[in-house]
Amino acid sequence: MSVIFVQIVILLLFAITATIAWQRKELWLYIVITVYAALFENIDMLISAGKPGGYSYHEGLAPMVIDTPLFVILSWSIIFYGAWVICRGLTDNLWVRAISVPLLATIIDFVMDPVATKMRLWEWNGYADTDGILGVPLANFMGWYLVIFAFMLTLWIVDHIDFLGRVGKYIIIPIFAFALFLAMFGLFGVVAVHTGISLTNQIWYLSLFFIPVAAACVALWRIFPGKVKISRSEYGWLLFTRLLFYAYGIGGFIYYGLWTEPLFWGMIIFSLALEIIANIKFLKNAEINRVSTL
């Protein structure tokens, strides 16, 4: 699979998603998300450099934003925003959103990261292809969840601080969210050390966290339903974008021979099942109009 082709597709998807965010009057959020992605990707690489589970990107993935490929930052923003909009139609409860948005984003990473690792887009320090979760550290998936969870909590906290003003809030959100993430991820590190997480047992810890979280989210979507207005084209493009990321993962799953790995089958089935449940619930709750805005 051509890396250049992947980068071009990501640029197009980013532009489309930015247009949707602008139409929904949420472009400010999309920009803040993108700044946040650039911030935590680069600082996280600096902090984890040379440590087991740390990572580095292939040098040929230009253009770069400091040490992170631009398309990685844009991909993260696209996935986050799609999860954000879908979650608006799943629940109106802020706390349920806080645990649901990172889940809806991370399930896409479940099927993408093992393939991207096989493509050698990035490398994990101290991890062979059979270590961790198909060569990907548990910390990566937990990091995806916690970095978005921290952002969701920060949005709620900053919304109650009036003296900052609108611009002040936009500036402080990425900084505060990343600081909160570091505290949470540090706690995860302590738990990992004291519970005996190793290179060979990480899938069990992944399951022990994400299966209960997914079950709780599905139950809470029923208890605290949401409502969102969205045009047919907006929803169609957001769904298409999510499905395209899944297609990338499943295509790589076949191309790189991961179809022989029962674990990857399980991750795909888990992710797609939750995706279907979330979209069925979204369509039931959402007010979808026929106006074409794209």
Residue, then its C-alpha position, 0 to 999 in steps of 0.5 A: m500500500s503506497v504511503i503517498f496514496v495514504q497521505i493524499v487520502i488523509l489530506l482530502l478527508f481532513a479538508i472534508t471533515a474541516t468543512i463539516a466542522w465549519q458548517r456545524k459551527e465547531l471549526w474551533l473545536y476541530i482546530v483545537i483538536t489538531v493543535y492538541a494532536a501535534l502537541f501530545e504526539n511530539i511531547d510523548m515521543l520526546i518523553s518516551a524516547g529510548k524507553p520500552g514502548g516508546y516509538s519513532y516515525h519513519e524518516g521518509l514520512a514528510p512533511m513533518v510537524i517537528d518530529t511527527p508526520l503531518f498525516v498522523i496528526l490529521s488522521w487523529s483529528i479526523i477520527f476524534y471529530g467523527a467520534w465526537v459527532i456520533c457521540r452527540g447522537l448517542t447521549d446527552n450526558l456529559w460523563v457518558r460522552a467523556i467515556s464514549v468518545p475515546l472508545l469510539a476513537t480507539i476502536i478504529d485504532f485497534v484495526m489500524d495500528p497493527v497494520a501501520t506497524k507492519m508497514r513500518l510507518w513507525e517502530w516500537n522500542g523493544y517490541a517484536d512483531t509477536d510482542g504486546i498486541l500484534g507488535v503494538p504495546l498495550a500502552n498505545f491503546m490505553g494512551w489513545y483512550l486516556v488522551i481523549f478522555a483527558f480532553m473531554l474532561t478538560l472541555w467540561i472543566v474549562d467551560h466553567i472558567d469564565f475569566l479566560g474568555r473564548v480565546g483564552k479557553y482555546i489556548i489553555i485546553p490543549i495544555f491542560a488536557f495534556a497535563l491531565f493525560l500525563a497524570m492519568f498515563g502515569l497512574f496507568g504506568v504504576v498499575a502496569v508495574h504492580t500488576g505484572i503486565s508483560l510483553t506476553n499478557q497484554i491482550w488480557y489487560l486490554s480485554l479487561f479494560f475495553i470490554p467492560v467499558a464498551a458494555a457500560c457505554v452501550a447500556l448508558w446510551r440506552i439510559f441517557p439517550g442523546k439528540v443531534k441535528i445533522s444533514r444527510s451529507e454530513y453524516g454520510w461523509l463522517l460514516f464514510t471516513r470511519l469506514l475508510f479507516y476500517a477498510y485500511g485496517i482490514g485491507g492490511f489485515i489481508y495483505y500482511g497475512l494477519w488473517t492467520e491471527p485469531l487475535f486480530w479477528g477478535m479485534i476487528i469483530f469487536s470494533l465493527a460490532l461496536e461501530i454498528i451498535a453505535n450507528i444504529k443507536f445514532l440513526k434512531n436518535a438523530e434528526i437527519n435532514r435532507v439538505s445537502t451541505l457538501 
